[in-house]
Amino acid sequence: MTWERLAAMSPDQIRDQDLYPKGFYPLPHPKHQEGGQVFPHFLIDAIKKQDVRDLTRFDIDFDLPDHFLAEFPPAMYLTPRPDLGDVSQGKLVSLTNYYELFNGLLTPRQLEGLRLLLTPFPEQQFNATEDRRSELPSQGVACFDCHSNGHQNGATHLTPDTRPQQFRHRTKTTSLRGVNIQRLFGSQRALKTVEDFTQFEQRTAYFDGDIVIATQKGVNPLERGSQVDFMADFQEMLDFPPAPKLDVYGKLDPAKATQTEMRGQEVFFGKGQCASCHQPPFYTDNLMHDLRTERFFKPVMINNMMAIGDGPNKTLALRGVKDNPPYMHDERLLTLEDTVEFFNLIDGTKLTPQEKEDLVAFLRAL
């Protein structure tokens, strides 16, 4: 089988002949029957060194190799101060260095919001009770343990709003870059404001959607008018990385782009149909879409997860996409090349090998 032969087949043929690529199936959680937050080792090591907290789970390790994950620690850019470049100075921002890095750059209100984003609160697997997955009692998990420097580090979890357990979806930590231009939050839950997401995350995702367990383990309800608002103030300052080849409309500047990138842009807005959802300048339409991937395979149990399709998913912004691997809401697509092959099959666009190569070059310029 080749990609070209596969793309020429109908969804029914691919399903009936069991030809759907195994890497395109929904990806299960590292330990799907248990779920919960799981962190890559480099984040665990950095937090242990800087904040003397241990995010190691005794029952499971993170499952994706380092070289498929985003750069760590990620750069941090602020919308009001693009002249400063990476304000993290190449460091992982944590409780032990945030004040030194940001005092004078942020208002007192924004600085307090950042402090709260870096403060650990009790969580399902990391808490002070006996029912935990850490060896020692834990203070919990901070927002920026997953969203390192306002971006992401590959940390994974399960969506809190689906039952039974085998039907829950693995979820990737979404980057907070460009939050100010987004209108939906949570890759699958469609929360309407970043304040909603900030306020309800601890009561839902932090405790697997169980309000009784949340109370037992010490949920920390955040006050909407002060704490939540302060946290949102800082999140909405997080900017996309620079894209020097783009003009003010989000398109390539012909004087700066290569011919390969220009051809890729034509594919993106033409034959590839990518712009149907990913519209410039930030390359999102701020809507939810269902790709109906279940057309291509029969329901199957994969490592204690029932793969039946994906349902509606938020259109993630593609600005800075090269710095945001792995791809899809559950991290199943490890590279941009994988992602182009996936959508070429799902959307039936029948791109040539050259068009795929050009499209990847364009995506890397965003």
N, C-alpha and C positions, 0 to 999 in steps of 0.2 A: 504494500500500500504506500502511496505517496500523498503529500498534502493536496496536490492538484487533483488526483483521482478521487480523494475523499471529498473535496469541495464540490466536485461535479455530481455527487450523489444527493439524493433527497434525504431529509431528516428521517422519514420512515424507513428507507433502506439502511441508513446508518444504525438506527435502533434495532431493526429486525435482524441484522447481521452482526450485531454487537461490535461495531467498529468505532464507536465513540472513543477518542483517545483517553486513556486512563488518567492522564494528568489534567483533563478538562472536567472530570467529575468534581462535585463539591468536596472540599477538603475537610476531613474530620478534625476535631480538637485532638491534641496530643494524647489525652485520656478522656474520650468523649463521655464515658459513663459517669465520670466525676465532674468534668468541666472546670470552670474557675479560671482565674487569671494566672497566666504562665509567662515568665520573663526570660529573655535571653541572658546567657551567662555574663556577657560584658556589662550589662546594666546592673545585674546583681553585684558584680565585683565593684563597680564604681560607687554604688549607693552604700555598700558595706564599708568602703574606704572613706568616703566623704561624710556620711551621716550616721555611720555605725548602726545601720539597720540591715537585716538579712531578709531578702525576698526569695530565698531558696525554698522550694517545696520539697518535702521529703518523699513525695509519692510520684513525682513526674518531672522530667526535664523538658525544656523547649525543644522543638523538633526540626527547625529549619537551619541549614548551615549558614554561618556568618556571612559568607561571600555573596549570598542572595539578599541580604538585608541592607537597609539604608545606612549611610555613613554615620558613625558614632564617635563622639557626640555630634549631633547635627548643628548646623549654623542656625542663628536666630536673627531675623531681620524685623525691624519695626517700621510700620507705615509712616509715622511722623518724622522719622530720622533716617531716611535712606542713605544719607551721607556717611553714616557710621559703619555701614556694612554689617558684618557679623558682630552683634553686640555681646555674644557669649564669649568672645575672645578665645574660641576653641575649647572652652571648658563645658562640663556638664553643670548646668545651673541647678543648685540644690539649696537647702536651708542654710548650709554652712558658708555659702559664698554669694547668695543673691543680693544681699544688702551692699556688699562691697562693689559688685558689678553694676548695680542699677540705681543706687542712691544718687540723686541729682539728674538722672535721665528720666525718671518717672515722677508723677505727682504722688503725694502721700496715699491717695486713694488707689492708684494703680499699683504702687509698691505693696500695699496691704493685700490687694488682689493676687499678686504674684506669690506673696508669702502663703496665702491660703491654698493656692494651687500646688505648692511644694510641701504642704503639711499632711502627714499621714493620718488617715482616719480608719477605724475598724472596717474589715472587709470579710467576706465569707471564708476565705482560706487563710487570712492573716489577721488575727485578733488575739485578745487576751484570754479567751475561754478554752476549754478542753477541745471543743469542736473546731479544729483548725488544721492547716496543712503545713505549718512551720514547726520546727523542732521546739523553739522557745516561744513563749507568749510574745505577741507582736503588737506594735502601735498601729499597724495597718498599712494601707497603701495610699500614696498621694496621686493626684491627677497627673502630675508630671513624671511619675514613675513609668507610666505608659506613654504619655505625650512628652518625651524627652525634649527639653528646650522648645516646647511648643510644637514639636513635629511628631515623630513616632519612632519606635525602635524595633518594631516587629512583634511586640507583646500581643498575646491573643487571649480570647475569652469565648464565651458562648452568649448568644442573644438571650436576654432574660425573659422574653415574652412569648415563648413557644413551649408547648408541652405535648406529649411526653418527652422525656430526655433525649431519646434517639432522633427526634425530629428537630431538635434545636440546631441552629446554624453556628458554625465557627465564625467569629468576627475579628477582623483586623483592627488594630488601633488606627483610626483615621487621623491624618495630619490636621493640626489646627492652623496651619498657614492659610491665610486668606479667609478666615472665619468671617471677617467683616462683610464679604460679598456674598456669603451663603445665606440661604433662606430655609434650608432644611438641615436637621442635625440628627446624627445617628445614621449609619449607613443603611439600616433597614427599618428604623422606627419612625422616621418622619416627624420628629419633634420640631416645633415651629420657631423656637428661639434658642439662642445659645444659653440664655438664662434658664429656660426649661431644662435643657440638657444638663447644665451644671447642677441645678437643684435636685433633679430626680435621679441622676446617675447613682448616687450613693444609696438611694432607697430601692433601686431596681437592679442594675447591673452589678453593683457591689455585693448584693446579697441574693443573686440569682432570682430576683423578682419575688422573694418570700418576705413579706412584711413582718411576720412573726419572728423568724430567725434574725431579721435585722434588729429588732428590739432586743432580743436575747444577747446578741453579740456586741451591742453598743453603737447602733447607728447614730450618726451625728447630723441632725437636721439643720440645714443651713438657712439662715434668715434671708428672705428674698430681698428686702429693701436695702441691706447693707452688704453682707458677705457675698451673696450671689452676684449682686450688681458690681461689686468691686472686682470679683473674679472675671466677670464678663468684660469689664472695662479693659483689663489687661489682654484677655484673649483676642479681643477685636483689634488690637494693635499689631498682631502677628502678621507679617507680610510674606508673600511669595519670594523666592530667591530672584536675583536679577536675571533678566533675559535680554542681553544686549542686542540680539539680532531681531527683536520684535519692535514694530512701530507702535504708536499710541493707540492703534486700533487692534493690537494683538496679532497682526499679520507680519510675515517676514519682510524685512527691508531688503530689497534686491541687491543693494549695494554692499550688504554685509553677509548675506546668506550664500551657501554653496549651491551649485546646480542641483545636487542630489536633494538638498533640503527644499528647494523650490519645487522640484517635481513631487516630493512628498506632500507638500502643502496642497498641490493640485489634487492628489489622491484623497487627502483628508477632506477637502471640501467638495470633491466630486465623486468618483467611483466608489471610494471607501465608505461614503455616507456617515463618516464620523461626526460631522458637524450637525447631524440631525439632533443629537443630544448635547454634544460638546461645542458650544458656541463661544466665539471670541467676545471680549478680550481675555476672559478668564477660563474659557473652555468648559463651561457648564451651563445647563439650562435651569438649574435649581428645581428639577422635578424628579419623580420616581418613575422607573421604567422596569417592566418585566420582560426579560429576554426569552422567556419560555424555553429554557434549556432542556426541560423534560421531554421535548419533542425528539431528542436525539438518543435517549437511553431509557431502559426499563428500570423501575425502582429497584434499588439494590442496597444491601447492608454493607457498609464499609467501616471496619474498625468501630463497631457499635454505633455508627451513625446511619440513619436511613436516608439515602440520597434519592430525593424525589423532585428536585428542581430548586430554584433559588427564590422565586417570588419577586416582588418589586424591590428595586435597589436604587439608592440615590445616585444621581449623576455626579461623580466626583470631579472636581476641577482638575484639568490637565496642566495648568501652569506649574512648572517645576516637577513634572511627572518623572523625569529621569532620576530625581533624588528621592523617590517615594516607593521603592519596591518593598515587598512583592505586591502583585496587583490582584484586583477583584476584592470583594468584601471579605473573602475568607483566605486570601493569600495563596490561592491555588496556582496562580500564574507567576512564575519566578522572575521572568525577564520581559522586557518590552517586545522582544521577538515572539515569545510565547503568546503574549497578549494580542498581537496582530494576527497570529494564526488562529487564535480562539475566535476573535470577532469576524475574521474572514469566513470561518465555517458557520458560526451562529447567524450572521447577517446575510450569508449567501452572496458575498460581493465578488468572489472569484478573482481575486487579485493575482497578478503574475509575481514570480519571485523578485523581479526588479522593483515592482510597485511596493511590495512588502518592505524591501530594503530601504527604499526612498521614504516610506511612511515612518519607519523607525527613526531615520535621520531627522525628519521634521519634528517628531515628538521629543527628541533629545534637545531640540533648540527652543522648546517652549519654556 
